[in-house]
Structure formats: C-alpha cells, structure tokens
C-alpha cells in the first residue's frame, strides 16, 4: 500500500480526502484507533469498499512505520485541555507511545499528502499545537515526548521540536 496517495481514485475522491475535509479526517482518526474503515464509513453513510481498503491500508502502513516499531505502551485519543493564545483549548491528543528504549513519541495525525517542499510549512503551521500537547503531557505525567506529525495519505512523518 505504499502507493496510496491523495486522489488515487479520481477527482471526486481527491476532493473528499484532502487535508481540509474534516469528515475525512474524523474517519481516518477513528480507523487509527483500530476500527475497521468499512464500519466507520458506514456510520457516515458511505458504502465505499475501495475507499475503505485505502484507509485500512493507511492504517496498516502507519502501524508498520518506524514510529510504531518497538512500542511497548500505546495510548490513543488522550483528553487534553490547556491554554493557548490566551484561550482555553479542549481536545484529544491522537497518540502517545512508549518505545522499548524508554523514549516517548507524541504523534499527531494529519490527513493529506504534503510534498517534501511543503513539510516545512506544515511544521511551522502545527508547531504550537504540538508544543501545547507536549507541555500538557509533561504537566500530567512528567514525560517529555518527542513530537511528530504523521501524514496519513502518504505515510510521511516529520519531527517537531518541542
């Protein structure tokens, strides 16, 4: 499934699963919690075996990625609240994993398939969000994780300095 990319199934799908489509992002997040894509898609009224296969492939690729190798502890959708830009923020941290070597990885999923040239812009765009998540994890548990954006459509991961 390494060939899975944004828009692989045509123009209509390209519009549906671009990074700005919130519904697609919600579906992918649900699948990345370990739920079958076909079931999640049906909950959204979408009976699309081809898309389900693609999203399941994205999840398998993620689980086989370097980020998930040697994981001994895996936490998904951790409730989060904090202050950012002088306003309260409430949400969920996508994933926090502990590796066999004792290091912790904070992973934030993003739909989309940025090119190598676009990765720096994405890092800048989401840097403050991941810093806030890392601070919340430290405040709750004393853990200082490394932070990563993981782009679900192409399997690219990029580390964010936190």
C-alpha positions in Angstrom: 0.0 0.0 0.0 3.0 2.3 -0.2 1.5 3.7 -3.4 -1.6 5.1 -1.7 -1.8 8.8 -2.2 -4.2 11.7 -2.2 -6.6 11.4 -5.1 -5.6 7.9 -6.2 -9.2 7.0 -7.0 -10.1 10.0 -9.1 -11.2 13.6 -9.0 -14.2 13.0 -6.7 -12.1 11.1 -4.1 -9.4 13.8 -4.3 -11.9 16.4 -3.1 -13.2 14.1 -0.5 -10.0 13.1 1.2 -7.9 16.2 1.0 -6.5 17.6 4.3 -9.1 20.3 4.6 -12.1 17.8 4.6 -12.9 17.5 8.3 -15.2 14.5 7.8 -12.4 12.5 6.1 -10.0 13.5 9.0 -12.5 12.3 11.6 -13.0 9.0 9.7 -9.2 8.4 9.5 -8.8 9.2 13.2 -11.4 6.6 14.1 -9.7 4.0 11.9 -6.3 4.9 13.5 -7.9 3.9 16.8 -8.1 0.4 15.4 -11.7 0.4 14.0 -12.3 -1.2 10.5 -12.7 1.5 7.9 -15.8 -0.1 6.3 -17.6 0.2 9.7 -16.6 3.8 10.2 -17.5 4.8 6.7 -21.0 3.2 7.1 -21.5 5.3 10.1 -21.1 8.3 7.8 -23.4 6.8 5.2 -20.6 5.9 2.8 -20.6 2.4 1.4 -17.3 2.6 -0.5 -15.2 -0.6 -0.4 -12.4 1.0 -2.4 -12.1 3.9 0.0 -12.3 1.5 3.0 -9.5 -0.5 1.5 -7.4 2.6 1.0 -8.0 3.9 4.6 -7.3 0.5 6.1 -4.0 0.5 4.1 -3.1 3.8 5.5 -3.6 2.4 9.0 -1.5 -0.7 8.2 1.3 1.4 6.8 1.2 3.6 10.0 1.3 0.5 12.3 4.4 -0.8 10.3 6.1 2.6 10.3 9.2 3.4 12.3 7.1 5.5 14.7 5.3 2.3 15.8 8.3 -0.1 15.9 9.3 -1.4 19.3 6.2 0.2 21.0 5.6 -1.3 24.5 2.9 1.2 25.6 0.2 2.7 23.3 -2.3 5.4 24.3 -4.9 6.8 21.9 -7.1 9.8 22.0 -5.9 11.2 25.3 -8.2 14.0 26.6 -6.4 17.4 26.5 -7.1 20.8 27.9 -4.8 23.7 28.1 -4.4 27.4 27.4 -3.0 28.5 24.0 -3.1 32.1 22.8 -4.9 33.2 26.0 -7.9 30.9 25.4 -8.9 27.6 26.7 -8.4 24.7 24.3 -10.0 21.3 24.7 -9.4 18.3 22.5 -7.7 15.0 22.2 -4.0 14.0 21.6 -4.0 11.5 18.8 -1.4 9.1 20.1 1.3 8.8 22.8 3.6 5.7 22.7 6.4 4.5 24.8 9.2 2.7 22.9 11.3 -0.2 24.2 14.2 2.1 24.9 12.0 4.2 27.3 11.5 7.2 24.9 8.0 8.6 24.3 6.6 9.7 21.0 3.7 12.1 20.7 2.0 11.5 17.3 -0.5 13.8 15.7 -2.2 12.6 12.5 -2.9 14.9 9.6 -4.9 13.9 6.5 -3.2 14.9 3.3 0.0 14.2 1.4 2.4 17.1 1.5 5.4 17.1 -0.8 8.8 17.4 0.7 8.8 21.1 -0.2 5.6 21.6 1.8 6.8 19.9 5.0 8.5 23.0 6.5 5.3 24.9 6.1 3.3 22.1 7.8 5.9 22.0 10.7 5.5 25.8 11.2 1.7 25.6 11.0 1.3 22.8 13.6 4.4 23.6 15.8 2.5 25.5 18.5 -0.3 22.8 18.7 2.3 20.1 19.3 4.2 22.2 21.8 0.9 22.7 23.8 0.3 18.9 23.7 3.8 18.1 24.8 3.5 20.6 27.7 0.2 19.1 28.7 1.8 15.6 28.7 4.7 16.9 30.8 2.4 18.6 33.2 0.2 15.5 33.6 2.9 12.8 33.8 6.4 14.4 33.8 7.0 12.8 30.4 9.0 14.8 27.8 8.0 13.2 24.5 9.4 13.7 21.0 6.7 15.0 18.8 5.8 14.0 15.2 3.3 14.9 12.6 2.2 11.8 10.6 0.5 12.5 7.2 -1.9 9.7 6.7 -2.3 9.9 2.9 1.4 9.4 2.1 2.9 8.0 5.3 5.4 10.8 5.8 6.4 11.6 9.3 8.2 14.8 10.4 9.5 15.6 13.9 8.6 18.9 15.5 10.9 20.5 18.1 9.0 20.8 21.3 
